[in-house]
Amino acid sequence: MTLAPPPRGDGAGATSPAALYVHLPFCARRCPYCDFATADLSAALEARYLDALEAEARARLPAGFAPRTVYLGGGTPAELTTAGIARLVAWLGPLARGAAEVTLEANPRTLLPRKLRALRAGLGVDRVSLGAQSFQPRLLAALGRVHRPEDVPRAVALARAEGVAQVSLDLMFGAPGQTLAEVDLDLDAALALAPDHLSVYCLTWEEGTPYALARDRGALRPRSAGWEARAYARVRARLRAAGFVHYEVSSFARPGRHARHNTVYWRSLPFVGLGNGAASLLDGARLTNVRDPAAYADAVLTRGGAAAVAEVEVLPPARRLREAAWLALRTSHGLEPARLRADAGLDPAPLAADLERLAGWGLLARRGARWVLTGRGVTLADAVGRELLREDDEAARAEA
């Protein structure tokens, strides 16, 4: 079985940025599996960081920029102090209030009514993504989460009481020792809250994190690939039966409730990222900001907003094509030549032999003018991605 029928796209064309990502790095506590660019909140760092963020926006956002979507990510954006939120709203409000979707990431335990109210009024936040991860106390403790199971329904109720149109929950499977019965319990608890959207991820053991280091010394043992495949199959079957559309490998939505902002990424449309560690895709180049929050603030405040960017990678056409093709294949719409040309100015014809080979392995199928993942391809999506990108890596090595 393939991914469900695709949602309507949300493109703004291939030349102007379609979306704005704003990184707020502050967290109550860093999770041991996390490798995001985060920091502990302090009054001094918050003040300098917000100064730098505004300066970067003034320097880097195109004149007349009107993003279709805005995403506040992190970190945990709602960890900002009330005064910090007021400062953020002052300059971001005019941009965000015209967007079709404004998403706020939040921790279920620390989302406070006054902060959500200020972000709703000032930025037009109409979508809240809550990092539930699990509803089992044992697993939350193992994952290093600060919230309790009962915090999730409280946060969902708060979001709805404040008029938030869409609520999304993040769930994770593959924690050490997790059972399939616990996967079912988490799905039961999540579905009981009637969310509009679910993002369901398998735990990734990022190198250098406390989790990966504990694995390397034998203190933690990952679940097997077979167990992860069975858990993912359970997730897909349960959520489809509950009426969710499986529109991207890790994403499930009620009809018409897909994440518009993330769709910009999957369609390889241009976007701007502000803040430490944020990425942008502009004019065929990938820009990555200074990762450390304090170093980011220092760079911007001493050398100007453009100093936020630490790395500019002009992607060779072959690399752009393969990355764009892989992002497209992760979605239910799949890889459509006409859409890829319109969105990213790329022609997938050079991939014909690779696509046919993957189809021969039962991982891809043709659906009219589109290539899509088969049911087996969805289960082995990471392997499909590695295969597509491997060819480009080999070509780069040969050229070197």
C-alpha positions as semicolon CSV with decimal commas, in nm:
position;residue;x (nm);y (nm);z (nm)
1;M;0,000;0,000;0,000
2;T;0,135;0,342;-0,092
3;L;0,098;0,673;0,085
4;A;-0,252;0,818;0,076
5;P;-0,370;1,060;-0,197
6;P;-0,173;1,385;-0,184
7;P;-0,291;1,712;-0,032
8;R;-0,309;2,024;-0,244
9;G;0,027;2,198;-0,261
10;D;0,126;2,530;-0,108
11;G;0,381;2,683;-0,339
12;A;0,473;3,043;-0,392
13;G;0,682;2,986;-0,704
14;A;1,045;2,900;-0,741
15;T;1,202;3,244;-0,712
16;S;1,066;3,415;-0,399
17;P;1,086;3,258;-0,053
18;A;0,766;3,077;0,035
19;A;0,825;3,034;0,407
20;L;0,999;3,176;0,712
21;Y;1,150;2,966;0,989
22;V;1,245;3,140;1,317
23;H;1,467;2,948;1,557
24;L;1,422;3,006;1,931
25;P;1,682;2,778;2,093
26;F;1,583;2,788;2,459
27;C;1,485;2,468;2,639
28;A;1,392;2,384;2,998
29;R;1,620;2,082;2,964
30;R;1,802;1,923;2,675
31;C;1,678;1,573;2,588
32;P;1,956;1,310;2,574
33;Y;1,871;1,207;2,216
34;C;1,859;1,564;2,080
35;D;2,128;1,720;1,861
36;F;1,940;2,042;1,780
37;A;2,101;2,382;1,831
38;T;1,958;2,456;2,177
39;A;2,056;2,647;2,492
40;D;1,950;2,695;2,851
41;L;1,745;3,011;2,899
42;S;1,910;3,303;3,076
43;A;1,797;3,665;3,086
44;A;2,126;3,791;2,945
45;L;2,138;3,544;2,656
46;E;1,770;3,595;2,575
47;A;1,818;3,971;2,544
48;R;2,126;3,943;2,323
49;Y;1,974;3,666;2,115
50;L;1,654;3,861;2,044
51;D;1,862;4,169;1,951
52;A;2,056;3,955;1,707
53;L;1,747;3,787;1,565
54;E;1,587;4,122;1,483
55;A;1,912;4,250;1,332
56;E;1,942;3,940;1,115
57;A;1,583;3,981;0,996
58;R;1,647;4,344;0,897
59;A;1,959;4,248;0,706
60;R;1,850;3,930;0,534
61;L;1,477;3,930;0,465
62;P;1,396;4,042;0,109
63;A;1,222;4,375;0,065
64;G;0,847;4,328;0,072
65;F;0,882;3,971;0,202
66;A;0,540;3,816;0,266
67;P;0,583;3,453;0,378
68;R;0,303;3,208;0,306
69;T;0,392;3,024;0,627
70;V;0,584;3,102;0,948
71;Y;0,724;2,838;1,181
72;L;0,857;2,907;1,531
73;G;1,084;2,616;1,617
74;G;1,369;2,535;1,847
75;G;1,439;2,458;2,114
76;T;1,108;2,542;2,270
77;P;0,988;2,885;2,151
78;A;0,732;2,922;2,431
79;E;1,020;2,910;2,682
80;L;1,081;3,278;2,605
81;T;0,993;3,508;2,893
82;T;0,680;3,720;2,866
83;A;0,902;4,022;2,794
84;G;1,091;3,822;2,532
85;I;0,769;3,727;2,357
86;A;0,667;4,095;2,348
87;R;0,997;4,182;2,182
88;L;0,961;3,904;1,927
89;V;0,605;4,006;1,843
90;A;0,706;4,371;1,791
91;W;0,906;4,303;1,473
92;L;0,776;3,963;1,360
93;G;0,407;4,044;1,400
94;P;0,364;4,244;1,076
95;L;0,519;3,955;0,878
96;A;0,348;3,667;1,054
97;R;-0,004;3,806;1,069
98;G;-0,033;3,795;0,690
99;A;0,071;3,430;0,663
100;A;-0,168;3,147;0,582
101;E;-0,024;2,931;0,863
102;V;0,176;3,021;1,175
103;T;0,305;2,726;1,376
104;L;0,438;2,726;1,732
105;E;0,635;2,434;1,876
106;A;0,567;2,387;2,246
107;N;0,642;2,162;2,542
108;P;0,317;2,030;2,691
109;R;0,425;2,111;3,046
110;T;0,555;2,464;2,997
111;L;0,295;2,606;2,758
112;L;0,135;2,882;2,965
113;P;-0,199;3,052;2,887
114;R;-0,058;3,406;2,899
115;K;0,225;3,320;2,660
116;L;0,002;3,141;2,411
117;R;-0,247;3,428;2,430
118;A;0,028;3,680;2,351
119;L;0,158;3,474;2,059
120;R;-0,192;3,424;1,923
121;A;-0,270;3,795;1,940
122;G;0,069;3,920;1,825
123;L;0,168;3,668;1,560
124;G;-0,158;3,502;1,464
125;V;-0,042;3,156;1,578
126;D;-0,307;2,918;1,445
127;R;-0,122;2,587;1,472
128;V;0,048;2,439;1,779
129;S;0,282;2,140;1,760
130;L;0,317;1,968;2,098
131;G;0,613;1,740;2,170
132;A;0,422;1,460;2,340
133;Q;0,664;1,181;2,231
134;S;0,497;0,927;2,461
135;F;0,220;0,894;2,718
136;Q;0,405;0,633;2,926
137;P;0,580;0,769;3,239
138;R;0,858;0,512;3,205
139;L;0,933;0,609;2,846
140;L;0,912;0,982;2,914
141;A;1,171;0,938;3,189
142;A;1,392;0,730;2,959
143;L;1,367;0,999;2,690
144;G;1,459;1,272;2,939
145;R;1,135;1,463;2,888
146;V;1,029;1,717;3,151
147;H;0,655;1,676;3,102
148;R;0,414;1,417;3,240
149;P;0,146;1,226;3,046
150;E;-0,131;1,439;3,195
151;D;0,033;1,758;3,067
152;V;-0,052;1,671;2,706
153;P;-0,433;1,679;2,731
154;R;-0,404;1,997;2,940
155;A;-0,198;2,165;2,667
156;V;-0,434;2,044;2,392
157;A;-0,732;2,183;2,586
158;L;-0,549;2,514;2,637
159;A;-0,470;2,549;2,267
160;R;-0,831;2,488;2,173
161;A;-0,964;2,720;2,442
162;E;-0,741;2,996;2,303
163;G;-0,879;2,949;1,954
164;V;-0,588;2,762;1,792
165;A;-0,728;2,610;1,473
166;Q;-0,496;2,309;1,449
167;V;-0,320;2,096;1,708
168;S;-0,042;1,856;1,610
169;L;0,124;1,596;1,833
170;D;0,473;1,453;1,798
171;L;0,509;1,085;1,889
172;M;0,827;0,879;1,898
173;F;0,878;0,505;1,877
174;G;1,192;0,297;1,916
175;A;1,295;0,403;2,267
176;P;1,511;0,139;2,437
177;G;1,291;-0,134;2,581
178;Q;0,969;0,000;2,429
179;T;0,716;-0,271;2,346
180;L;0,460;-0,288;2,066
181;A;0,192;-0,281;2,335
182;E;0,331;0,055;2,450
183;V;0,319;0,182;2,091
184;D;-0,051;0,094;2,089
185;L;-0,106;0,265;2,424
186;D;0,056;0,583;2,293
187;L;-0,163;0,574;1,983
188;D;-0,472;0,517;2,198
189;A;-0,389;0,818;2,414
190;A;-0,306;1,041;2,118
191;L;-0,620;0,952;1,924
192;A;-0,835;1,012;2,232
193;L;-0,732;1,379;2,209
194;A;-0,857;1,404;1,847
195;P;-0,554;1,593;1,710
196;D;-0,561;1,742;1,363
197;H;-0,214;1,614;1,279
198;L;0,040;1,361;1,405
199;S;0,412;1,350;1,333
200;V;0,544;1,006;1,424
201;Y;0,918;0,949;1,426
202;C;1,146;0,657;1,494
203;L;1,414;0,745;1,749
204;T;1,735;0,850;1,573
205;W;2,063;0,785;1,752
206;E;2,248;1,103;1,661
207;E;2,623;1,073;1,701
208;G;2,769;1,264;1,995
209;T;2,443;1,278;2,192
210;P;2,425;1,119;2,540
211;Y;2,202;0,847;2,393
212;A;2,452;0,754;2,124
213;L;2,741;0,759;2,371
214;A;2,545;0,532;2,608
215;R;2,476;0,296;2,318
216;D;2,844;0,287;2,225
217;R;2,944;0,181;2,576
218;G;2,666;-0,079;2,594
219;A;2,448;0,101;2,848
220;L;2,157;0,139;2,601
221;R;2,045;-0,103;2,334
222;P;1,854;0,015;2,025
223;R;1,548;-0,172;1,908
224;S;1,612;-0,395;1,607
225;A;1,531;-0,287;1,252
226;G;1,267;-0,559;1,241
227;W;1,099;-0,428;1,556
228;E;1,105;-0,072;1,418
229;A;0,943;-0,192;1,094
230;R;0,667;-0,368;1,288
231;A;0,607;-0,061;1,505
232;Y;0,589;0,165;1,201
233;A;0,345;-0,071;1,031
234;R;0,130;-0,060;1,345
235;V;0,137;0,321;1,344
236;R;0,040;0,344;0,978
237;A;-0,243;0,093;1,006
238;R;-0,389;0,244;1,322
239;L;-0,381;0,603;1,197
240;R;-0,524;0,522;0,855
241;A;-0,806;0,332;1,026
242;A;-0,869;0,641;1,240
243;G;-0,920;0,855;0,929
244;F;-0,576;1,015;0,899
245;V;-0,414;1,077;0,562
246;H;-0,057;0,945;0,546
247;Y;0,081;1,224;0,329
248;E;0,454;1,210;0,412
249;V;0,669;0,932;0,555
250;S;0,642;1,061;0,915
251;S;0,331;1,278;0,881
252;F;-0,039;1,200;0,922
253;A;-0,322;1,452;0,900
254;R;-0,697;1,479;0,903
255;P;-0,813;1,559;0,548
256;G;-0,713;1,916;0,465
257;R;-0,497;1,954;0,777
258;H;-0,150;1,887;0,636
259;A;0,141;2,107;0,749
260;R;0,172;2,379;0,489
261;H;0,510;2,496;0,614
262;N;0,673;2,154;0,590
263;T;0,527;2,112;0,242
264;V;0,751;2,401;0,134
265;Y;1,055;2,194;0,234
266;W;0,931;1,877;0,066
267;R;0,868;2,063;-0,259
268;S;1,218;2,218;-0,251
269;L;1,068;2,568;-0,262
270;P;1,286;2,856;-0,137
271;F;1,263;2,951;0,230
272;V;1,446;3,170;0,481
273;G;1,563;3,059;0,824
274;L;1,655;3,305;1,099
275;G;1,841;3,230;1,422
276;N;2,125;3,009;1,532
277;G;2,166;2,690;1,331
278;A;1,880;2,785;1,097
279;A;1,901;2,687;0,730
280;S;1,777;2,869;0,420
281;L;1,735;2,762;0,059
282;L;1,770;3,058;-0,176
283;D;1,863;3,078;-0,545
284;G;1,985;2,719;-0,549
285;A;2,216;2,770;-0,249
286;R;2,184;2,627;0,100
287;L;2,280;2,873;0,375
288;T;2,344;2,759;0,731
289;N;2,369;2,995;1,027
290;V;2,621;2,995;1,313
291;R;2,514;2,704;1,534
292;D;2,603;2,812;1,887
293;P;2,343;3,062;2,021
294;A;2,594;3,285;2,201
295;A;2,836;3,281;1,907
296;Y;2,549;3,361;1,671
297;A;2,447;3,661;1,880
298;D;2,807;3,782;1,905
299;A;2,860;3,752;1,527
300;V;2,545;3,944;1,439
301;L;2,580;4,215;1,702
302;T;2,946;4,284;1,625
303;R;2,957;4,234;1,248
304;G;2,600;4,287;1,130
305;G;2,301;4,072;1,041
306;A;2,463;3,910;0,739
307;A;2,726;3,758;0,972
308;A;2,460;3,515;1,094
309;V;2,539;3,293;0,795
310;A;2,832;3,062;0,864
311;E;2,821;2,849;0,550
312;V;2,697;2,890;0,194
313;E;2,681;2,578;-0,019
314;V;2,599;2,627;-0,386
315;L;2,452;2,289;-0,470
316;P;2,567;2,131;-0,796
317;P;2,270;2,064;-1,026
318;A;2,303;1,687;-0,985
319;R;2,295;1,716;-0,605
320;R;2,001;1,956;-0,611
321;L;1,813;1,717;-0,836
322;R;1,870;1,412;-0,618
323;E;1,785;1,591;-0,295
324;A;1,471;1,742;-0,446
325;A;1,368;1,404;-0,587
326;W;1,413;1,235;-0,252
327;L;1,213;1,501;-0,067
328;A;0,935;1,469;-0,324
329;L;0,929;1,090;-0,298
330;R;0,880;1,114;0,079
331;T;0,536;1,264;0,016
332;S;0,215;1,109;-0,109
333;H;0,230;1,329;-0,419
334;G;0,559;1,171;-0,511
335;L;0,799;1,281;-0,784
336;E;0,621;1,458;-1,072
337;P;0,845;1,599;-1,346
338;A;0,621;1,897;-1,430
339;R;0,592;1,998;-1,065
340;L;0,966;1,962;-1,004
341;R;1,037;2,185;-1,303
342;A;0,790;2,447;-1,183
343;D;0,899;2,441;-0,818
344;A;1,275;2,400;-0,842
345;G;1,361;2,442;-1,209
346;L;1,487;2,083;-1,225
347;D;1,428;1,804;-1,476
348;P;1,437;1,450;-1,327
349;A;1,520;1,287;-1,663
350;P;1,880;1,204;-1,551
351;L;1,731;0,991;-1,272
352;A;1,537;0,765;-1,508
353;A;1,765;0,463;-1,470
354;D;1,774;0,495;-1,089
355;L;1,397;0,526;-1,066
356;E;1,346;0,222;-1,289
357;R;1,592;0,022;-1,078
358;L;1,411;0,115;-0,755
359;A;1,083;0,021;-0,921
360;G;1,232;-0,313;-1,017
361;W;1,311;-0,373;-0,652
362;G;0,948;-0,307;-0,564
363;L;1,020;0,023;-0,387
364;L;0,869;0,268;-0,639
365;A;0,569;0,260;-0,870
366;R;0,433;0,481;-1,146
367;R;0,103;0,657;-1,087
368;G;0,029;0,836;-1,412
369;A;0,296;1,104;-1,450
370;R;0,427;1,053;-1,096
371;W;0,668;0,818;-0,922
372;V;0,556;0,721;-0,569
373;L;0,683;0,495;-0,294
374;T;0,516;0,156;-0,273
375;G;0,411;0,018;0,064
376;R;0,746;-0,159;0,084
377;G;0,916;0,162;-0,022
378;V;0,751;0,356;0,259
379;T;0,874;0,099;0,510
380;L;1,225;0,117;0,361
381;A;1,215;0,491;0,290
382;D;1,555;0,561;0,444
383;A;1,711;0,297;0,220
384;V;1,548;0,453;-0,087
385;G;1,693;0,790;0,014
386;R;2,039;0,644;0,065
387;E;2,026;0,478;-0,277
388;L;1,925;0,797;-0,456
389;L;2,184;1,011;-0,279
390;R;2,459;0,748;-0,300
391;E;2,487;0,787;-0,676
392;D;2,563;1,156;-0,636
393;D;2,817;1,088;-0,360
394;E;2,999;0,843;-0,588
395;A;3,003;1,096;-0,872
396;A;3,145;1,363;-0,641
397;R;3,422;1,130;-0,527
398;A;3,507;1,041;-0,887
399;E;3,534;1,409;-0,980
400;A;3,762;1,473;-0,681
